[in-house]
């Protein structure tokens, strides 16, 4: 099941207080970027983020889920209604995320 544009738009609105949010479409899903680094994505209308330490600390009961078959597990963000939490989550994760590879 591919993610809907409506769900992407909802998540982008929830992240609208952050500068530097972007996305790229990939096979019916969406990769999310924050200030040039991949933070996670929208997969089957679920917001998943990379399982870096700061994200695990902020979401201690978050479930690890597969974005798609053969992928590495990611953390499910279930508090998507809370804009402040999402802002704090991505800001906390930023330093731990690897720099994007140049093409």
C-alpha positions as CSV (number, residue, x, y, z in Angstrom):
1,X,0.0,0.0,0.0
2,X,1.4,3.3,-1.0
3,X,1.2,6.4,1.2
4,X,-1.3,9.1,0.4
5,X,-0.4,12.7,-0.5
6,X,-2.9,13.8,2.1
7,X,-0.9,12.0,4.9
8,X,2.3,13.5,3.6
9,X,0.7,17.0,3.6
10,X,-0.5,16.4,7.2
11,X,3.0,15.5,8.4
12,X,4.6,18.4,6.5
13,X,2.1,20.7,8.2
14,X,3.0,19.2,11.6
15,X,6.7,19.9,10.8
16,X,6.1,23.4,9.4
17,X,7.7,25.1,12.4
18,X,11.1,23.7,11.3
19,X,13.2,25.3,8.6
20,X,14.7,23.0,6.0
21,X,12.1,20.2,5.8
22,X,11.9,18.5,2.4
23,X,10.9,15.3,0.9
24,X,11.5,13.1,-2.1
25,X,9.0,10.6,-3.6
26,X,10.3,7.1,-3.9
27,X,8.1,4.2,-5.2
28,X,4.9,5.5,-3.8
29,X,6.4,6.5,-0.5
30,X,8.2,9.7,0.8
31,X,11.7,10.2,2.2
32,X,11.8,13.1,4.6
33,X,14.8,15.4,5.0
34,X,15.7,17.9,7.7
35,X,18.4,20.4,6.8
36,X,19.7,18.1,4.1
37,X,19.8,14.9,6.2
38,X,17.4,12.0,5.9
39,X,15.4,11.7,9.1
40,X,13.0,9.1,8.0
41,X,9.9,8.9,5.8
42,X,6.3,8.2,5.2
43,X,5.7,4.5,4.6
44,X,2.2,3.0,4.3
45,X,0.8,6.2,5.9
46,X,3.1,5.8,8.9
47,X,5.8,8.3,10.0
48,X,9.0,6.4,10.7
49,X,12.3,7.8,11.8
50,X,15.8,6.5,11.9
51,X,16.5,4.7,15.2
52,X,19.2,7.0,16.5
53,X,19.8,7.2,20.2
54,X,18.1,10.6,20.8
55,X,14.9,9.3,19.1
56,X,14.9,6.2,21.2
57,X,15.3,8.2,24.3
58,X,12.4,10.6,23.4
59,X,10.2,7.6,22.4
60,X,11.1,4.8,24.8
61,X,8.0,2.7,24.0
62,X,8.1,3.3,20.2
63,X,7.9,0.2,18.1
64,X,10.5,-0.8,15.6
65,X,8.9,-1.4,12.2
66,X,10.0,-2.2,8.7
67,X,9.3,0.6,6.2
68,X,9.3,-2.0,3.4
69,X,10.5,-5.6,2.8
70,X,14.3,-5.8,3.1
71,X,14.8,-2.5,4.8
72,X,16.3,-1.7,8.2
73,X,13.9,-1.2,11.1
74,X,12.8,2.3,11.9
75,X,11.0,3.8,14.9
76,X,7.3,4.5,14.5
77,X,6.3,8.0,15.6
78,X,2.8,7.7,17.1
79,X,2.6,11.2,18.6
80,X,2.2,12.9,15.2
81,X,-0.6,15.2,16.5
82,X,1.9,17.1,18.7
83,X,3.8,19.7,16.6
84,X,6.1,20.7,19.5
85,X,7.1,17.1,20.1
86,X,7.9,16.6,16.4
87,X,10.0,19.7,16.3
88,X,12.0,18.7,19.4
89,X,12.4,15.1,18.0
90,X,13.9,16.2,14.7
91,X,16.1,18.8,16.3
92,X,17.4,16.3,18.8
93,X,18.1,13.7,16.0
94,X,19.9,16.1,13.7
95,X,23.4,15.8,15.1
96,X,23.3,12.0,15.1
97,X,22.2,11.7,11.5
98,X,24.8,11.0,8.9
99,X,25.5,13.6,6.3
100,X,23.7,12.9,3.0
101,X,25.9,11.4,0.4
102,X,26.7,13.6,-2.6
103,X,25.5,12.4,-6.0
